Amino acid sequence: MNRMFQLVSNKYFLAVAAFVVWMLFFDRNDIIAQYEYKTALNKLEEEKAFYIKEIAQVKKDLNELNTNLNTAEKFAREKYFMKKDNEDVFVIIREAKKD
């Protein structure tokens, strides 16, 4: 018990303990802030991966549109519902089943 009292009353131990408590709870970059930063970073990395995949798909579509006229017509019909003058376009939307 006497040994514990000597350790707690040591000025270097008190200084280190105060520093650790300050850094863990009161500093601008405390543990909670670090957790929030890590969560935000993970979310941004997921968004980055999504957009990289989307950019690759758009580049592929653009290359196909520039090289093949039939692909351009198919793209215009599917994405923008364009039609020729003598055609009618019917859009069918399927409803999701509610279970």
C-alpha positions in Angstrom: 0.0 0.0 0.0 2.9 2.3 0.8 4.4 1.6 -2.6 1.1 2.6 -4.3 1.0 5.8 -2.3 4.6 6.6 -3.3 3.8 6.0 -7.0 0.7 8.2 -6.9 2.5 11.0 -5.1 5.4 11.0 -7.6 5.3 14.2 -9.6 6.4 12.5 -12.8 3.6 9.9 -12.6 1.1 12.7 -12.0 2.4 14.7 -14.9 2.2 11.6 -17.3 -1.2 10.7 -16.0 -2.5 14.2 -16.5 -1.0 14.3 -20.0 -2.7 11.0 -20.9 -6.1 12.1 -19.6 -5.8 15.4 -21.4 -4.8 13.7 -24.7 -7.6 11.0 -24.4 -10.5 13.2 -23.5 -9.9 16.9 -23.7 -7.7 17.5 -26.7 -9.0 18.5 -30.1 -8.0 15.2 -31.6 -9.3 13.0 -28.7 -10.5 9.4 -29.1 -14.1 10.3 -30.1 -12.8 12.7 -32.8 -10.5 10.0 -34.1 -13.4 7.5 -34.3 -15.5 10.0 -36.2 -12.6 10.8 -38.6 -12.1 7.1 -39.3 -15.9 6.6 -39.9 -15.9 9.5 -42.3 -12.8 8.2 -44.1 -14.4 4.8 -44.6 -17.5 6.3 -46.0 -15.5 8.5 -48.4 -13.5 5.5 -49.6 -16.7 3.6 -50.3 -18.0 6.6 -52.3 -14.7 6.8 -54.2 -14.9 3.2 -55.2 -18.4 3.6 -56.4 -17.6 6.7 -58.5 -14.5 5.0 -60.0 -16.7 2.1 -61.0 -19.3 4.5 -62.5 -16.6 6.4 -64.4 -15.3 3.2 -65.9 -18.8 2.3 -67.0 -19.5 5.7 -68.5 -16.1 5.6 -70.4 -17.0 2.2 -71.8 -20.5 3.5 -72.9 -18.9 6.6 -74.5 -16.4 4.5 -76.4 -19.2 2.3 -77.7 -21.3 5.3 -78.7 -18.4 6.9 -80.6 -17.6 3.7 -82.5 -20.9 2.2 -83.5 -24.0 4.0 -84.8 -26.3 1.1 -83.9 -25.2 1.3 -80.3 -26.0 5.1 -80.3 -29.5 4.4 -81.5 -30.0 1.6 -78.9 -28.7 3.9 -76.2 -31.0 6.8 -77.2 -34.0 4.5 -77.3 -33.3 2.8 -73.9 -32.1 5.7 -71.9 -34.0 8.7 -73.3 -37.1 6.9 -74.7 -36.5 8.4 -78.2 -38.4 7.1 -81.1 -38.8 7.4 -84.8 -41.6 9.5 -86.2 -43.8 6.5 -87.1 -43.3 4.6 -83.8 -45.1 4.5 -80.5 -43.2 3.8 -77.3 -44.8 2.1 -74.3 -42.9 2.2 -71.0 -43.7 -0.7 -68.7 -42.9 -0.2 -65.0 -43.1 -3.3 -62.8 -44.1 -2.8 -59.2 -42.2 -4.5 -56.5 -44.1 -7.2 -54.6 -45.0 -6.4 -51.1 -44.4 -9.3 -48.8 
